[in-house]
Amino acid sequence: MKKSFQILNSYEYKNQFLPDVNKTVLYDNSKLQLYRIENYLKRIKIPVPPYRTTFNFLIFITKGYVIQQIEDENYKIESGEIINVKQGSITRTHELSQDAEGFYLIYENEIITSISLSTQDLMFFSSDPFIKIPQSSHSWMIKIFELLEEELHTESPLQETCNAVFTAILSK
C-alpha cells in the first residue's frame, strides 16, 4: 500500500515547521521568495516528517551543511553546493549544522513558465537535484543571490527584475 504524504503550500510549510517565523514571512505568498538559512531555517523543528510541497525550492549553502532528503536519497549540501527540490517531491530536512548559512529560494511553477529559458537552463529541471558550483563561480553566486534578496525585500520589488536575476542564477 502506498503511503500518502502531507502536501504543503509555503504558508503551511512555514506555519508547521518554523515556529518563530515572523508574520510578514509567514503570510508572504509571492511566487519567488528568498530567505537566509541562518535567519529562516535555524529553528526548524527537526526531525521534519516527510512531506510534499506545492512549490519548488533551492537550498544554496555558503557555510556549514544541510542534510536534505529527496524521495529515497539523502543529500549533504555543503558550501558551494545547491539542492533543487521540485514541487511534489517527497522531501524532508534531516539536519542543519550549527554554523549553516546560505539561501533558501522558493519559486512557484508560474515563475518558470513566465521566463525564457534556453535548452541548457531547462536541463536544470530534469537533471540531478544536487549541483556543485565551481569554486570560480562561488562568490558570483553569493552576489547574485544577494542582489535577488535586495530586490525581493524592497518596498515594491519589480517582478521583471526578480525574474531576470532568477534566470541568471539558473544560467550560471
C-alpha positions as CSV (number, residue, x, y, z in Angstrom):
1,M,0.0,0.0,0.0
2,K,1.4,3.4,-1.0
3,K,2.0,5.8,1.8
4,S,0.5,9.3,1.4
5,F,2.4,12.4,2.5
6,Q,1.2,15.8,3.5
7,I,1.1,18.3,0.6
8,L,2.1,21.8,1.9
9,N,2.0,25.2,0.3
10,S,4.6,27.8,1.5
11,Y,2.3,29.1,4.3
12,E,1.6,25.7,5.6
13,Y,5.3,24.7,5.5
14,K,6.3,27.9,7.4
15,N,3.5,27.5,9.9
16,Q,4.2,23.8,10.6
17,F,8.0,23.7,10.7
18,L,9.2,27.2,11.6
19,P,7.8,28.2,15.0
20,D,9.5,31.6,15.2
21,V,8.9,32.9,11.7
22,N,7.5,36.5,11.7
23,K,4.1,37.3,10.3
24,T,5.5,39.1,7.2
25,V,7.4,35.9,6.2
26,L,4.5,33.6,7.2
27,Y,2.0,35.4,5.0
28,D,4.3,36.0,2.1
29,N,2.7,34.2,-0.8
30,S,4.9,35.7,-3.5
31,K,5.8,33.4,-6.5
32,L,9.5,34.0,-5.7
33,Q,10.7,34.2,-2.1
34,L,14.3,34.2,-0.8
35,Y,15.4,33.8,2.8
36,R,18.7,33.4,4.6
37,I,19.1,29.9,6.1
38,E,20.7,31.4,9.2
39,N,17.7,33.5,9.8
40,Y,14.9,31.3,8.4
41,L,15.7,27.7,8.9
42,K,17.8,27.7,12.2
43,R,14.8,26.9,14.4
44,I,13.2,24.3,12.1
45,K,11.6,21.5,14.0
46,I,13.9,18.5,13.5
47,P,13.1,15.8,12.7
48,V,10.9,17.0,9.9
49,P,8.4,14.3,8.8
50,P,8.4,13.6,5.0
51,Y,6.2,15.9,3.0
52,R,5.5,17.2,-0.5
53,T,5.2,20.9,-1.5
54,T,3.1,22.8,-4.0
55,F,6.2,24.9,-4.7
56,N,9.8,24.3,-5.8
57,F,12.8,25.4,-3.7
58,L,16.6,25.7,-3.9
59,I,18.9,25.5,-1.0
60,F,22.3,27.1,-1.6
61,I,24.9,26.6,1.2
62,T,27.6,29.1,1.8
63,K,28.8,27.8,5.1
64,G,28.2,24.6,7.1
65,Y,25.9,22.0,5.8
66,V,22.3,20.8,5.5
67,I,21.1,17.2,5.0
68,Q,18.0,17.1,2.9
69,Q,16.1,14.0,1.7
70,I,14.5,13.9,-1.7
71,E,12.5,10.8,-2.4
72,D,14.6,7.9,-1.1
73,E,18.0,9.6,-1.2
74,N,19.8,11.9,1.4
75,Y,22.0,14.7,0.2
76,K,24.6,16.5,2.3
77,I,24.8,20.0,0.9
78,E,27.9,21.9,1.8
79,S,29.5,25.2,1.0
80,G,29.2,26.0,-2.8
81,E,26.5,23.4,-3.3
82,I,22.8,23.6,-4.3
83,I,19.9,21.2,-4.0
84,N,16.9,21.8,-6.2
85,V,13.7,20.3,-4.7
86,K,10.9,20.1,-7.3
87,Q,7.2,20.5,-6.5
88,G,5.6,17.2,-5.5
89,S,8.8,15.5,-4.5
90,I,8.9,13.7,-1.2
91,T,11.3,15.7,0.9
92,R,12.4,16.4,4.5
93,T,15.2,18.2,6.3
94,H,17.2,15.8,8.5
95,E,19.9,18.1,9.8
96,L,21.4,21.6,9.8
97,S,24.8,22.2,11.1
98,Q,25.0,24.9,13.9
99,D,27.0,27.1,11.5
100,A,24.8,26.6,8.4
101,E,24.4,29.7,6.3
102,G,23.2,30.3,2.8
103,F,19.9,30.9,0.9
104,Y,16.5,29.2,0.7
105,L,14.8,30.2,-2.5
106,I,11.1,29.3,-3.0
107,Y,9.9,29.5,-6.6
108,E,6.5,28.6,-8.0
109,N,5.9,26.9,-11.4
110,E,4.5,30.2,-12.7
111,I,8.0,31.8,-12.4
112,I,9.4,29.1,-14.7
113,T,6.7,29.5,-17.3
114,S,7.0,33.3,-17.3
115,I,10.7,33.4,-18.1
116,S,12.5,32.5,-21.3
117,L,14.9,29.6,-20.7
118,S,17.5,28.1,-23.0
119,T,17.7,24.3,-23.5
120,Q,20.6,24.3,-21.1
121,D,18.5,26.1,-18.4
122,L,15.6,23.7,-18.9
123,M,18.0,20.7,-18.4
124,F,18.5,22.1,-14.8
125,F,14.9,21.0,-14.0
126,S,15.4,17.4,-15.3
127,S,18.9,16.8,-14.1
128,D,20.2,15.6,-10.8
129,P,18.9,17.8,-7.9
130,F,22.4,18.1,-6.5
131,I,24.6,20.8,-8.0
132,K,28.2,21.6,-7.1
133,I,29.1,25.2,-8.1
134,P,32.6,25.5,-9.4
135,Q,34.9,27.3,-7.0
136,S,35.5,30.0,-9.6
137,S,31.7,30.8,-9.6
138,H,31.1,30.6,-5.8
139,S,31.5,34.3,-4.9
140,W,29.5,35.3,-8.1
141,M,26.6,33.1,-6.9
142,I,26.6,34.6,-3.5
143,K,26.5,38.1,-5.0
144,I,23.6,37.2,-7.4
145,F,21.6,35.7,-4.5
146,E,22.3,38.9,-2.5
147,L,21.0,41.0,-5.4
148,L,17.8,39.0,-5.6
149,E,17.4,39.2,-1.9
150,E,17.8,43.0,-2.0
151,E,15.2,43.4,-4.8
152,L,12.7,41.0,-3.2
153,H,12.9,42.8,0.1
154,T,12.4,46.3,-1.3
155,E,9.1,48.0,-0.7
156,S,7.9,47.4,-4.3
157,P,10.0,44.7,-5.9
158,L,9.9,44.6,-9.7
159,Q,8.9,41.2,-10.8
160,E,10.7,41.6,-14.2
161,T,14.0,42.3,-12.3
162,C,13.5,39.4,-9.9
163,N,12.8,37.1,-12.9
164,A,15.9,38.3,-14.7
165,V,18.1,37.7,-11.6
166,F,16.5,34.3,-11.1
167,T,17.2,33.4,-14.7
168,A,20.8,34.4,-14.2
169,I,21.0,32.0,-11.2
170,L,19.7,29.2,-13.3
171,S,22.1,30.0,-16.2
172,K,25.2,30.1,-14.0
